[in-house]
Amino acid sequence: MKTCTLTINNKSLNVEAGTTILEAAKSAGYYIPTLCNHPDQEIKANCRICVVEDRSAKKFVTSCSTKVYEGAEIHTNTKEVRELQNGILELILANHPNDCLNCIRNSSCELRQLSERYHIRNYNLQSDIDIYPIDNTSGVLVRDRNKCIKCMKCVEACQETQMVGILSPSYRSINSCISAGFDENLNQTFCTFCGQCSAVCPVGAIYEYDETEKVWEALHDPKKHVIVQTAPAVRVGLGEEFGLPRGSKVTGKMVTALKMLGFNKVFDTDFAADLTILEEGNELLSRIKNGGKLPMITSCSPGWINYAEAFYPELLDHVSTCKSPLYLQYQSCHVLQKNMNAKDLK
């Protein structure tokens, strides 16, 4: 393995050739801010916030896209570097709505966290905020392009990771933006609503549709019998959010908390998933015995069905005729509610 020796903040390092300055600095315990960088994505160097000083080359470079070389002398926290980073942040903020209190990403926005880290409370640049209508047509994802910092993370997640290709950069210069389809709303595209774009967005430019207030209204309505259904992943994810070790199951705690919140019934998707498995198994046996279409593909995921319908319609005959566990659970809840209403009438 070929290596090279360099210094970062006067500390000598020996790293593998081809390593980026950002990776080398992290391995040495040095913090460099990033917005467009993601460990699972290609290097983009769009946001420029990871700038460092390369004194050997006598220039400033983006650490995420610049590879180390023998004898490089890198500085990550000089006065000049911090001034550059502050200036870049101010340029981004000048084109970003000052709407933190109303933003769903208020507590987890990477741009806000960087602004706090660099003590940016106000800036002298004239604001030039984009004005786009908010797209909440899908009922699943909400797009607020006014908050987009054009880091391109969502584009790569959509095009390269999920291979759906709904999101893409459009126009040029100050008019550049991230568009869905041919500048359409999400409900007019072949979006599968996988949510990977939302997962990588560093700000509040795209996020999950929030119906929390509707849930509270239902819970406070004495005329309503409110039912909640939880997916298997929830009982693990909740534990992690509350600081428990990863993988900790908090099923009992979760059910207790939901009952204390006011839910009348708590259902688990596992029950409907088991029904789906049984039905799909019977359907598979039937196809094998009667010469049906093989191989058979599960219909368990609505997102996968959306994807197949849009991009691989020729495979639809292979898909199981069973509905998803979500649909089956909904049907179970609907029947239960119907029976309860019938009892009330009696």
TORKOLPA-171789 format. One record per residue (C-alpha): x negated, y, z negated; residue in one letter. Coordinates in nm, 3 decimals. Each point is the difference from the previous one (the first is absolute). Layout:
# TORKOLPA-171789
<pt><u>X</u><v>Y</v><w>Z</w><type>a</type></pt>
...
***
This chain:
# TORKOLPA-171789
<pt><u>0.000</u><v>0.000</v><w>0.000</w><type>m</type></pt>
<pt><u>-0.146</u><v>0.332</v><w>0.110</w><type>k</type></pt>
<pt><u>0.007</u><v>0.272</v><w>-0.264</w><type>t</type></pt>
<pt><u>-0.099</u><v>0.363</v><w>-0.026</w><type>c</type></pt>
<pt><u>-0.100</u><v>0.227</v><w>-0.285</w><type>t</type></pt>
<pt><u>0.154</u><v>0.341</v><w>-0.059</w><type>l</type></pt>
<pt><u>0.070</u><v>0.239</v><w>-0.285</w><type>t</type></pt>
<pt><u>0.340</u><v>0.123</v><w>-0.114</w><type>i</type></pt>
<pt><u>-0.008</u><v>0.286</v><w>-0.246</w><type>n</type></pt>
<pt><u>-0.373</u><v>-0.075</v><w>-0.054</w><type>n</type></pt>
<pt><u>0.075</u><v>-0.362</v><w>-0.088</w><type>k</type></pt>
<pt><u>-0.182</u><v>-0.258</v><w>0.213</w><type>s</type></pt>
<pt><u>0.217</u><v>-0.272</v><w>0.155</w><type>l</type></pt>
<pt><u>-0.065</u><v>-0.304</v><w>0.216</w><type>n</type></pt>
<pt><u>0.305</u><v>-0.095</v><w>0.200</w><type>v</type></pt>
<pt><u>0.086</u><v>-0.212</v><w>0.300</w><type>e</type></pt>
<pt><u>-0.056</u><v>0.167</v><w>0.336</w><type>a</type></pt>
<pt><u>0.328</u><v>0.112</v><w>0.155</w><type>g</type></pt>
<pt><u>0.151</u><v>0.100</v><w>-0.333</w><type>t</type></pt>
<pt><u>0.175</u><v>0.336</v><w>0.004</w><type>t</type></pt>
<pt><u>-0.107</u><v>0.278</v><w>-0.235</w><type>i</type></pt>
<pt><u>0.341</u><v>-0.024</v><w>-0.169</w><type>l</type></pt>
<pt><u>-0.046</u><v>-0.371</v><w>-0.073</w><type>e</type></pt>
<pt><u>-0.357</u><v>0.052</v><w>-0.119</w><type>a</type></pt>
<pt><u>0.105</u><v>0.283</v><w>-0.231</w><type>a</type></pt>
<pt><u>0.284</u><v>-0.207</v><w>-0.148</w><type>k</type></pt>
<pt><u>-0.237</u><v>-0.290</v><w>-0.064</w><type>s</type></pt>
<pt><u>-0.220</u><v>0.240</v><w>-0.198</w><type>a</type></pt>
<pt><u>0.294</u><v>0.133</v><w>-0.201</w><type>g</type></pt>
<pt><u>0.036</u><v>0.336</v><w>0.176</w><type>y</type></pt>
<pt><u>0.344</u><v>0.137</v><w>0.079</w><type>y</type></pt>
<pt><u>0.073</u><v>0.144</v><w>0.344</w><type>i</type></pt>
<pt><u>0.355</u><v>0.121</v><w>0.072</w><type>p</type></pt>
<pt><u>0.193</u><v>-0.152</v><w>0.291</w><type>t</type></pt>
<pt><u>0.346</u><v>0.034</v><w>0.149</w><type>l</type></pt>
<pt><u>-0.006</u><v>-0.182</v><w>0.335</w><type>c</type></pt>
<pt><u>-0.228</u><v>-0.284</v><w>-0.109</w><type>n</type></pt>
<pt><u>0.153</u><v>-0.338</v><w>-0.085</w><type>h</type></pt>
<pt><u>-0.193</u><v>-0.321</v><w>-0.076</w><type>p</type></pt>
<pt><u>0.224</u><v>-0.206</v><w>0.230</w><type>d</type></pt>
<pt><u>-0.008</u><v>0.240</v><w>0.294</w><type>q</type></pt>
<pt><u>-0.243</u><v>0.125</v><w>0.260</w><type>e</type></pt>
<pt><u>-0.210</u><v>0.310</v><w>-0.065</w><type>i</type></pt>
<pt><u>0.178</u><v>0.313</v><w>0.122</w><type>k</type></pt>
<pt><u>-0.184</u><v>0.302</v><w>-0.151</w><type>a</type></pt>
<pt><u>0.307</u><v>0.217</v><w>0.056</w><type>n</type></pt>
<pt><u>0.037</u><v>0.178</v><w>-0.332</w><type>c</type></pt>
<pt><u>-0.373</u><v>0.097</v><w>-0.033</w><type>r</type></pt>
<pt><u>0.034</u><v>0.026</v><w>-0.378</w><type>i</type></pt>
<pt><u>-0.274</u><v>-0.261</v><w>-0.053</w><type>c</type></pt>
<pt><u>-0.268</u><v>0.240</v><w>0.126</w><type>v</type></pt>
<pt><u>-0.349</u><v>-0.031</v><w>-0.153</w><type>v</type></pt>
<pt><u>-0.335</u><v>0.168</v><w>0.060</w><type>e</type></pt>
<pt><u>-0.265</u><v>-0.191</v><w>0.193</w><type>d</type></pt>
<pt><u>-0.313</u><v>0.197</v><w>-0.079</w><type>r</type></pt>
<pt><u>-0.222</u><v>-0.222</v><w>0.213</w><type>s</type></pt>
<pt><u>0.204</u><v>0.088</v><w>0.309</w><type>a</type></pt>
<pt><u>0.067</u><v>0.353</v><w>-0.132</w><type>k</type></pt>
<pt><u>0.375</u><v>-0.020</v><w>0.054</w><type>k</type></pt>
<pt><u>0.331</u><v>-0.089</v><w>-0.163</w><type>f</type></pt>
<pt><u>0.160</u><v>-0.329</v><w>0.103</w><type>v</type></pt>
<pt><u>0.313</u><v>-0.198</v><w>-0.073</w><type>t</type></pt>
<pt><u>-0.109</u><v>-0.281</v><w>-0.229</w><type>s</type></pt>
<pt><u>0.270</u><v>-0.244</v><w>0.111</w><type>c</type></pt>
<pt><u>-0.122</u><v>-0.006</v><w>0.361</w><type>s</type></pt>
<pt><u>-0.376</u><v>0.058</v><w>-0.041</w><type>t</type></pt>
<pt><u>-0.223</u><v>-0.301</v><w>-0.054</w><type>k</type></pt>
<pt><u>-0.303</u><v>0.001</v><w>-0.225</w><type>v</type></pt>
<pt><u>-0.350</u><v>0.000</v><w>0.146</w><type>y</type></pt>
<pt><u>-0.350</u><v>-0.044</v><w>-0.131</w><type>e</type></pt>
<pt><u>-0.117</u><v>0.297</v><w>-0.208</w><type>g</type></pt>
<pt><u>0.333</u><v>0.184</v><w>0.000</w><type>a</type></pt>
<pt><u>0.039</u><v>0.258</v><w>-0.277</w><type>e</type></pt>
<pt><u>0.368</u><v>0.041</v><w>-0.082</w><type>i</type></pt>
<pt><u>0.162</u><v>0.238</v><w>-0.248</w><type>h</type></pt>
<pt><u>0.368</u><v>-0.033</v><w>-0.088</w><type>t</type></pt>
<pt><u>0.061</u><v>0.271</v><w>-0.258</w><type>n</type></pt>
<pt><u>-0.202</u><v>0.311</v><w>0.084</w><type>t</type></pt>
<pt><u>0.150</u><v>0.349</v><w>-0.011</w><type>k</type></pt>
<pt><u>0.018</u><v>0.006</v><w>0.379</w><type>e</type></pt>
<pt><u>0.172</u><v>-0.339</v><w>0.019</w><type>v</type></pt>
<pt><u>0.262</u><v>0.098</v><w>-0.257</w><type>r</type></pt>
<pt><u>0.065</u><v>0.328</v><w>0.181</w><type>e</type></pt>
<pt><u>0.052</u><v>-0.190</v><w>0.324</w><type>l</type></pt>
<pt><u>0.233</u><v>-0.248</v><w>-0.167</w><type>q</type></pt>
<pt><u>0.195</u><v>0.284</v><w>-0.160</w><type>n</type></pt>
<pt><u>0.031</u><v>0.172</v><w>0.337</w><type>g</type></pt>
<pt><u>0.123</u><v>-0.317</v><w>0.169</w><type>i</type></pt>
<pt><u>0.257</u><v>-0.053</v><w>-0.275</w><type>l</type></pt>
<pt><u>0.121</u><v>0.357</v><w>0.035</w><type>e</type></pt>
<pt><u>0.040</u><v>-0.045</v><w>0.376</w><type>l</type></pt>
<pt><u>0.211</u><v>-0.313</v><w>-0.058</w><type>i</type></pt>
<pt><u>0.206</u><v>0.173</v><w>-0.269</w><type>l</type></pt>
<pt><u>0.062</u><v>0.301</v><w>0.224</w><type>a</type></pt>
<pt><u>0.190</u><v>-0.236</v><w>0.232</w><type>n</type></pt>
<pt><u>0.172</u><v>-0.189</v><w>-0.282</w><type>h</type></pt>
<pt><u>0.325</u><v>0.091</v><w>-0.182</w><type>p</type></pt>
<pt><u>-0.048</u><v>0.123</v><w>-0.355</w><type>n</type></pt>
<pt><u>0.277</u><v>-0.230</v><w>-0.115</w><type>d</type></pt>
<pt><u>-0.163</u><v>-0.232</v><w>-0.253</w><type>c</type></pt>
<pt><u>0.279</u><v>0.006</v><w>-0.259</w><type>l</type></pt>
<pt><u>0.256</u><v>-0.115</v><w>0.258</w><type>n</type></pt>
<pt><u>-0.227</u><v>-0.256</v><w>0.167</w><type>c</type></pt>
<pt><u>0.054</u><v>-0.371</v><w>-0.064</w><type>i</type></pt>
<pt><u>-0.379</u><v>-0.049</v><w>-0.002</w><type>r</type></pt>
<pt><u>-0.051</u><v>0.271</v><w>-0.262</w><type>n</type></pt>
<pt><u>-0.179</u><v>-0.227</v><w>-0.248</w><type>s</type></pt>
<pt><u>-0.186</u><v>-0.213</v><w>0.257</w><type>s</type></pt>
<pt><u>-0.089</u><v>0.246</v><w>0.275</w><type>c</type></pt>
<pt><u>-0.367</u><v>-0.027</v><w>0.093</w><type>e</type></pt>
<pt><u>-0.008</u><v>0.355</v><w>0.133</w><type>l</type></pt>
<pt><u>0.132</u><v>0.137</v><w>-0.327</w><type>r</type></pt>
<pt><u>-0.247</u><v>-0.209</v><w>-0.199</w><type>q</type></pt>
<pt><u>-0.289</u><v>0.141</v><w>0.205</w><type>l</type></pt>
<pt><u>0.132</u><v>0.354</v><w>-0.045</w><type>s</type></pt>
<pt><u>0.001</u><v>-0.051</v><w>-0.376</w><type>e</type></pt>
<pt><u>-0.345</u><v>-0.158</v><w>0.005</w><type>r</type></pt>
<pt><u>-0.142</u><v>0.298</v><w>0.189</w><type>y</type></pt>
<pt><u>0.199</u><v>0.253</v><w>-0.206</w><type>h</type></pt>
<pt><u>0.187</u><v>0.146</v><w>0.294</w><type>i</type></pt>
<pt><u>0.296</u><v>0.189</v><w>-0.142</w><type>r</type></pt>
<pt><u>0.045</u><v>0.244</v><w>0.286</w><type>n</type></pt>
<pt><u>-0.175</u><v>0.091</v><w>0.322</w><type>y</type></pt>
<pt><u>-0.059</u><v>0.311</v><w>0.207</w><type>n</type></pt>
<pt><u>0.094</u><v>-0.150</v><w>0.336</w><type>l</type></pt>
<pt><u>0.325</u><v>0.096</v><w>0.165</w><type>q</type></pt>
<pt><u>0.247</u><v>-0.288</v><w>-0.013</w><type>s</type></pt>
<pt><u>0.112</u><v>-0.146</v><w>0.332</w><type>d</type></pt>
<pt><u>0.246</u><v>-0.273</v><w>-0.094</w><type>i</type></pt>
<pt><u>0.141</u><v>-0.227</v><w>0.270</w><type>d</type></pt>
<pt><u>0.378</u><v>-0.004</v><w>0.021</w><type>i</type></pt>
<pt><u>0.144</u><v>-0.336</v><w>0.097</w><type>y</type></pt>
<pt><u>0.337</u><v>-0.149</v><w>-0.092</w><type>p</type></pt>
<pt><u>-0.023</u><v>-0.276</v><w>-0.262</w><type>i</type></pt>
<pt><u>0.086</u><v>-0.338</v><w>0.149</w><type>d</type></pt>
<pt><u>0.208</u><v>-0.206</v><w>-0.243</w><type>n</type></pt>
<pt><u>0.210</u><v>-0.169</v><w>0.266</w><type>t</type></pt>
<pt><u>-0.123</u><v>-0.355</v><w>-0.060</w><type>s</type></pt>
<pt><u>0.119</u><v>-0.036</v><w>-0.359</w><type>g</type></pt>
<pt><u>-0.329</u><v>-0.180</v><w>-0.072</w><type>v</type></pt>
<pt><u>-0.287</u><v>0.242</v><w>0.063</w><type>l</type></pt>
<pt><u>-0.005</u><v>0.380</v><w>-0.009</w><type>v</type></pt>
<pt><u>-0.241</u><v>0.199</v><w>0.216</w><type>r</type></pt>
<pt><u>-0.094</u><v>0.355</v><w>-0.102</w><type>d</type></pt>
<pt><u>-0.246</u><v>0.110</v><w>0.268</w><type>r</type></pt>
<pt><u>-0.036</u><v>0.340</v><w>-0.166</w><type>n</type></pt>
<pt><u>-0.219</u><v>-0.170</v><w>-0.264</w><type>k</type></pt>
<pt><u>-0.206</u><v>-0.204</v><w>0.244</w><type>c</type></pt>
<pt><u>-0.377</u><v>0.066</v><w>-0.018</w><type>i</type></pt>
<pt><u>-0.065</u><v>-0.196</v><w>0.323</w><type>k</type></pt>
<pt><u>-0.233</u><v>-0.250</v><w>-0.166</w><type>c</type></pt>
<pt><u>0.126</u><v>-0.269</v><w>0.246</w><type>m</type></pt>
<pt><u>0.027</u><v>-0.271</v><w>-0.267</w><type>k</type></pt>
<pt><u>0.365</u><v>-0.064</v><w>0.084</w><type>c</type></pt>
<pt><u>-0.080</u><v>-0.020</v><w>0.372</w><type>v</type></pt>
<pt><u>-0.263</u><v>-0.269</v><w>-0.051</w><type>e</type></pt>
<pt><u>0.224</u><v>-0.193</v><w>-0.239</w><type>a</type></pt>
<pt><u>0.280</u><v>0.004</v><w>0.257</w><type>c</type></pt>
<pt><u>-0.208</u><v>-0.066</v><w>0.312</w><type>q</type></pt>
<pt><u>-0.288</u><v>-0.216</v><w>-0.115</w><type>e</type></pt>
<pt><u>0.116</u><v>-0.174</v><w>-0.318</w><type>t</type></pt>
<pt><u>0.368</u><v>-0.061</v><w>0.076</w><type>q</type></pt>
<pt><u>-0.037</u><v>0.029</v><w>0.380</w><type>m</type></pt>
<pt><u>0.337</u><v>0.173</v><w>0.032</w><type>v</type></pt>
<pt><u>-0.132</u><v>0.323</v><w>0.149</w><type>g</type></pt>
<pt><u>0.284</u><v>0.231</v><w>-0.099</w><type>i</type></pt>
<pt><u>-0.216</u><v>0.278</v><w>-0.146</w><type>l</type></pt>
<pt><u>-0.254</u><v>0.185</v><w>0.215</w><type>s</type></pt>
<pt><u>-0.169</u><v>0.342</v><w>0.023</w><type>p</type></pt>
<pt><u>0.170</u><v>0.252</v><w>0.226</w><type>s</type></pt>
<pt><u>-0.091</u><v>0.335</v><w>0.156</w><type>y</type></pt>
<pt><u>-0.325</u><v>0.189</v><w>-0.056</w><type>r</type></pt>
<pt><u>-0.172</u><v>0.265</v><w>-0.209</w><type>s</type></pt>
<pt><u>0.227</u><v>0.179</v><w>-0.248</w><type>i</type></pt>
<pt><u>0.302</u><v>-0.180</v><w>0.147</w><type>n</type></pt>
<pt><u>-0.136</u><v>-0.346</v><w>-0.073</w><type>s</type></pt>
<pt><u>0.221</u><v>-0.225</v><w>-0.211</w><type>c</type></pt>
<pt><u>0.088</u><v>-0.363</v><w>-0.062</w><type>i</type></pt>
<pt><u>0.308</u><v>-0.104</v><w>0.196</w><type>s</type></pt>
<pt><u>0.224</u><v>-0.304</v><w>-0.008</w><type>a</type></pt>
<pt><u>0.072</u><v>-0.146</v><w>0.342</w><type>g</type></pt>
<pt><u>0.047</u><v>0.283</v><w>0.249</w><type>f</type></pt>
<pt><u>0.055</u><v>0.262</v><w>-0.269</w><type>d</type></pt>
<pt><u>0.306</u><v>-0.185</v><w>-0.128</w><type>e</type></pt>
<pt><u>0.149</u><v>-0.078</v><w>-0.340</w><type>n</type></pt>
<pt><u>-0.096</u><v>-0.335</v><w>-0.152</w><type>l</type></pt>
<pt><u>0.347</u><v>-0.144</v><w>0.051</w><type>n</type></pt>
<pt><u>-0.042</u><v>0.053</v><w>0.375</w><type>q</type></pt>
<pt><u>-0.322</u><v>-0.202</v><w>0.016</w><type>t</type></pt>
<pt><u>-0.102</u><v>-0.364</v><w>-0.037</w><type>f</type></pt>
<pt><u>-0.131</u><v>0.068</v><w>-0.353</w><type>c</type></pt>
<pt><u>0.019</u><v>-0.319</v><w>-0.210</w><type>t</type></pt>
<pt><u>-0.004</u><v>0.202</v><w>-0.325</w><type>f</type></pt>
<pt><u>-0.290</u><v>-0.201</v><w>-0.140</w><type>c</type></pt>
<pt><u>-0.109</u><v>0.301</v><w>-0.209</w><type>g</type></pt>
<pt><u>-0.375</u><v>-0.032</v><w>0.069</w><type>q</type></pt>
<pt><u>-0.011</u><v>0.360</v><w>0.125</w><type>c</type></pt>
<pt><u>0.140</u><v>0.117</v><w>-0.332</w><type>s</type></pt>
<pt><u>-0.245</u><v>-0.218</v><w>-0.194</w><type>a</type></pt>
<pt><u>-0.305</u><v>0.170</v><w>0.154</w><type>v</type></pt>
<pt><u>0.128</u><v>0.359</v><w>0.022</w><type>c</type></pt>
<pt><u>-0.204</u><v>0.214</v><w>-0.244</w><type>p</type></pt>
<pt><u>0.270</u><v>0.266</v><w>-0.031</w><type>v</type></pt>
<pt><u>0.380</u><v>0.016</v><w>0.025</w><type>g</type></pt>
<pt><u>0.024</u><v>-0.002</v><w>0.379</w><type>a</type></pt>
<pt><u>0.170</u><v>-0.340</v><w>0.013</w><type>i</type></pt>
<pt><u>0.158</u><v>-0.181</v><w>-0.291</w><type>y</type></pt>
<pt><u>0.266</u><v>-0.250</v><w>-0.099</w><type>e</type></pt>
<pt><u>0.361</u><v>0.118</v><w>-0.005</w><type>y</type></pt>
<pt><u>0.081</u><v>0.079</v><w>-0.363</w><type>d</type></pt>
<pt><u>0.345</u><v>-0.081</v><w>-0.137</w><type>e</type></pt>
<pt><u>-0.087</u><v>0.029</v><w>-0.370</w><type>t</type></pt>
<pt><u>0.259</u><v>0.270</v><w>-0.066</w><type>e</type></pt>
<pt><u>0.272</u><v>-0.209</v><w>0.164</w><type>k</type></pt>
<pt><u>-0.089</u><v>-0.285</v><w>-0.235</w><type>v</type></pt>
<pt><u>0.024</u><v>0.229</v><w>-0.304</w><type>w</type></pt>
<pt><u>0.337</u><v>0.128</v><w>0.119</w><type>e</type></pt>
<pt><u>0.126</u><v>-0.358</v><w>0.035</w><type>a</type></pt>
<pt><u>-0.131</u><v>-0.095</v><w>-0.345</w><type>l</type></pt>
<pt><u>0.177</u><v>0.297</v><w>-0.156</w><type>h</type></pt>
<pt><u>0.330</u><v>-0.079</v><w>0.174</w><type>d</type></pt>
<pt><u>0.217</u><v>-0.198</v><w>-0.246</w><type>p</type></pt>
<pt><u>0.219</u><v>-0.124</v><w>0.284</w><type>k</type></pt>
<pt><u>-0.287</u><v>-0.181</v><w>0.171</w><type>k</type></pt>
<pt><u>-0.140</u><v>-0.345</v><w>-0.072</w><type>h</type></pt>
<pt><u>-0.365</u><v>0.053</v><w>0.098</w><type>v</type></pt>
<pt><u>-0.214</u><v>-0.291</v><w>0.119</w><type>i</type></pt>
<pt><u>-0.374</u><v>-0.004</v><w>0.063</w><type>v</type></pt>
<pt><u>-0.199</u><v>-0.255</v><w>0.199</w><type>q</type></pt>
<pt><u>-0.378</u><v>-0.027</v><w>-0.036</w><type>t</type></pt>
<pt><u>-0.250</u><v>-0.155</v><w>0.237</w><type>a</type></pt>
<pt><u>-0.268</u><v>-0.239</v><w>-0.135</w><type>p</type></pt>
<pt><u>-0.280</u><v>0.253</v><w>0.051</w><type>a</type></pt>
<pt><u>0.168</u><v>0.256</v><w>-0.227</w><type>v</type></pt>
<pt><u>-0.050</u><v>-0.197</v><w>-0.319</w><type>r</type></pt>
<pt><u>-0.377</u><v>0.001</v><w>0.064</w><type>v</type></pt>
<pt><u>-0.037</u><v>0.351</v><w>0.141</w><type>g</type></pt>
<pt><u>0.178</u><v>0.156</v><w>-0.296</w><type>l</type></pt>
<pt><u>-0.247</u><v>-0.150</v><w>-0.247</w><type>g</type></pt>
<pt><u>-0.293</u><v>0.149</v><w>0.188</w><type>e</type></pt>
<pt><u>0.166</u><v>0.344</v><w>0.001</w><type>e</type></pt>
<pt><u>0.021</u><v>-0.015</v><w>-0.380</w><type>f</type></pt>
<pt><u>-0.367</u><v>-0.089</v><w>-0.042</w><type>g</type></pt>
<pt><u>0.032</u><v>-0.378</v><w>-0.042</w><type>l</type></pt>
<pt><u>-0.258</u><v>-0.228</v><w>0.165</w><type>p</type></pt>
<pt><u>0.062</u><v>-0.064</v><w>0.368</w><type>r</type></pt>
<pt><u>0.228</u><v>-0.297</v><w>0.055</w><type>g</type></pt>
<pt><u>0.177</u><v>0.033</v><w>-0.335</w><type>s</type></pt>
<pt><u>0.364</u><v>-0.110</v><w>0.026</w><type>k</type></pt>
<pt><u>0.241</u><v>0.226</v><w>-0.183</w><type>v</type></pt>
<pt><u>0.329</u><v>-0.163</v><w>0.102</w><type>t</type></pt>
<pt><u>0.154</u><v>0.008</v><w>-0.349</w><type>g</type></pt>
<pt><u>-0.111</u><v>0.354</v><w>-0.069</w><type>k</type></pt>
<pt><u>0.131</u><v>0.113</v><w>0.338</w><type>m</type></pt>
<pt><u>0.343</u><v>-0.159</v><w>-0.049</w><type>v</type></pt>
<pt><u>0.027</u><v>0.145</v><w>-0.350</w><type>t</type></pt>
<pt><u>-0.095</u><v>0.346</v><w>0.126</w><type>a</type></pt>
<pt><u>0.256</u><v>-0.018</v><w>0.282</w><type>l</type></pt>
<pt><u>0.274</u><v>-0.102</v><w>-0.242</w><type>k</type></pt>
<pt><u>-0.099</u><v>0.286</v><w>-0.233</w><type>m</type></pt>
<pt><u>0.020</u><v>0.243</v><w>0.293</w><type>l</type></pt>
<pt><u>0.361</u><v>-0.104</v><w>0.046</w><type>g</type></pt>
<pt><u>0.012</u><v>-0.264</v><w>0.274</w><type>f</type></pt>
<pt><u>0.285</u><v>-0.244</v><w>-0.055</w><type>n</type></pt>
<pt><u>-0.158</u><v>-0.291</v><w>0.186</w><type>k</type></pt>
<pt><u>-0.361</u><v>-0.078</v><w>0.092</w><type>v</type></pt>
<pt><u>-0.059</u><v>-0.239</v><w>0.289</w><type>f</type></pt>
<pt><u>-0.322</u><v>-0.150</v><w>0.136</w><type>d</type></pt>
<pt><u>-0.075</u><v>-0.042</v><w>0.370</w><type>t</type></pt>
<pt><u>-0.151</u><v>-0.341</v><w>-0.083</w><type>d</type></pt>
<pt><u>0.350</u><v>-0.150</v><w>-0.012</w><type>f</type></pt>
<pt><u>0.090</u><v>0.119</v><w>0.349</w><type>a</type></pt>
<pt><u>-0.349</u><v>-0.091</v><w>0.127</w><type>a</type></pt>
<pt><u>0.055</u><v>-0.357</v><w>-0.120</w><type>d</type></pt>
<pt><u>0.331</u><v>-0.011</v><w>0.187</w><type>l</type></pt>
<pt><u>-0.177</u><v>0.128</v><w>0.312</w><type>t</type></pt>
<pt><u>-0.266</u><v>-0.271</v><w>-0.027</w><type>i</type></pt>
<pt><u>0.265</u><v>-0.272</v><w>-0.031</w><type>l</type></pt>
<pt><u>0.199</u><v>0.131</v><w>0.295</w><type>e</type></pt>
<pt><u>-0.308</u><v>0.046</v><w>0.218</w><type>e</type></pt>
<pt><u>-0.115</u><v>-0.351</v><w>-0.092</w><type>g</type></pt>
<pt><u>0.335</u><v>-0.146</v><w>0.104</w><type>n</type></pt>
<pt><u>-0.006</u><v>0.201</v><w>0.322</w><type>e</type></pt>
<pt><u>-0.352</u><v>-0.121</v><w>0.080</w><type>l</type></pt>
<pt><u>0.101</u><v>-0.364</v><w>-0.051</w><type>l</type></pt>
<pt><u>0.302</u><v>0.056</v><w>0.220</w><type>s</type></pt>
<pt><u>-0.212</u><v>0.151</v><w>0.277</w><type>r</type></pt>
<pt><u>-0.248</u><v>-0.288</v><w>-0.016</w><type>i</type></pt>
<pt><u>0.276</u><v>-0.263</v><w>0.015</w><type>k</type></pt>
<pt><u>0.207</u><v>0.172</v><w>0.269</w><type>n</type></pt>
<pt><u>-0.275</u><v>0.137</v><w>0.223</w><type>g</type></pt>
<pt><u>0.039</u><v>0.363</v><w>-0.109</w><type>g</type></pt>
<pt><u>-0.244</u><v>0.283</v><w>0.064</w><type>k</type></pt>
<pt><u>-0.339</u><v>-0.062</v><w>-0.162</w><type>l</type></pt>
<pt><u>-0.207</u><v>0.120</v><w>-0.171</w><type>p</type></pt>
<pt><u>0.250</u><v>0.168</v><w>-0.231</w><type>m</type></pt>
<pt><u>-0.097</u><v>0.336</v><w>-0.149</w><type>i</type></pt>
<pt><u>0.135</u><v>0.127</v><w>-0.332</w><type>t</type></pt>
<pt><u>0.248</u><v>0.288</v><w>0.001</w><type>s</type></pt>
<pt><u>-0.080</u><v>0.086</v><w>-0.362</w><type>c</type></pt>
<pt><u>-0.145</u><v>0.347</v><w>0.069</w><type>s</type></pt>
<pt><u>0.222</u><v>0.272</v><w>0.153</w><type>p</type></pt>
<pt><u>-0.317</u><v>0.185</v><w>0.103</w><type>g</type></pt>
<pt><u>-0.126</u><v>-0.301</v><w>0.192</w><type>w</type></pt>
<pt><u>0.338</u><v>-0.028</v><w>0.176</w><type>i</type></pt>
<pt><u>-0.023</u><v>0.367</v><w>0.100</w><type>n</type></pt>
<pt><u>-0.350</u><v>-0.065</v><w>0.134</w><type>y</type></pt>
<pt><u>0.107</u><v>-0.308</v><w>0.196</w><type>a</type></pt>
<pt><u>0.304</u><v>0.171</v><w>0.150</w><type>e</type></pt>
<pt><u>-0.209</u><v>0.296</v><w>0.115</w><type>a</type></pt>
<pt><u>-0.320</u><v>-0.167</v><w>0.120</w><type>f</type></pt>
<pt><u>0.060</u><v>-0.375</v><w>0.040</w><type>y</type></pt>
<pt><u>0.367</u><v>-0.049</v><w>0.098</w><type>p</type></pt>
<pt><u>-0.098</u><v>-0.324</v><w>0.174</w><type>e</type></pt>
<pt><u>-0.064</u><v>-0.151</v><w>-0.345</w><type>l</type></pt>
<pt><u>0.346</u><v>0.073</v><w>-0.143</w><type>l</type></pt>
<pt><u>0.128</u><v>-0.348</v><w>0.093</w><type>d</type></pt>
<pt><u>-0.270</u><v>-0.139</v><w>-0.229</w><type>h</type></pt>
<pt><u>0.118</u><v>0.206</v><w>-0.298</w><type>v</type></pt>
<pt><u>0.212</u><v>-0.170</v><w>-0.266</w><type>s</type></pt>
<pt><u>0.366</u><v>0.098</v><w>-0.007</w><type>t</type></pt>
<pt><u>-0.016</u><v>0.046</v><w>-0.380</w><type>c</type></pt>
<pt><u>0.029</u><v>0.347</v><w>-0.143</w><type>k</type></pt>
<pt><u>-0.266</u><v>0.156</v><w>-0.223</w><type>s</type></pt>
<pt><u>0.010</u><v>-0.051</v><w>-0.381</w><type>p</type></pt>
<pt><u>0.092</u><v>0.367</v><w>-0.031</w><type>l</type></pt>
<pt><u>0.308</u><v>-0.055</v><w>0.211</w><type>y</type></pt>
<pt><u>0.095</u><v>-0.319</v><w>-0.186</w><type>l</type></pt>
<pt><u>-0.046</u><v>0.173</v><w>-0.336</w><type>q</type></pt>
<pt><u>0.215</u><v>0.287</v><w>0.122</w><type>y</type></pt>
<pt><u>0.269</u><v>-0.248</v><w>0.101</w><type>q</type></pt>
<pt><u>-0.020</u><v>-0.168</v><w>-0.344</w><type>s</type></pt>
<pt><u>0.036</u><v>0.336</v><w>-0.176</w><type>c</type></pt>
<pt><u>0.287</u><v>0.093</v><w>0.231</w><type>h</type></pt>
<pt><u>0.185</u><v>-0.325</v><w>-0.081</w><type>v</type></pt>
<pt><u>-0.064</u><v>0.048</v><w>-0.373</w><type>l</type></pt>
<pt><u>0.132</u><v>0.355</v><w>0.012</w><type>q</type></pt>
<pt><u>0.305</u><v>-0.115</v><w>0.196</w><type>k</type></pt>
<pt><u>0.076</u><v>-0.270</v><w>-0.258</w><type>n</type></pt>
<pt><u>-0.040</u><v>0.248</v><w>-0.286</w><type>m</type></pt>
<pt><u>0.237</u><v>0.243</v><w>0.170</w><type>n</type></pt>
<pt><u>0.251</u><v>-0.283</v><w>0.045</w><type>a</type></pt>
<pt><u>-0.019</u><v>-0.080</v><w>-0.373</w><type>k</type></pt>
<pt><u>0.056</u><v>0.367</v><w>-0.081</w><type>d</type></pt>
<pt><u>0.311</u><v>0.001</v><w>0.217</w><type>l</type></pt>
<pt><u>0.135</u><v>-0.299</v><w>-0.189</w><type>k</type></pt>
***
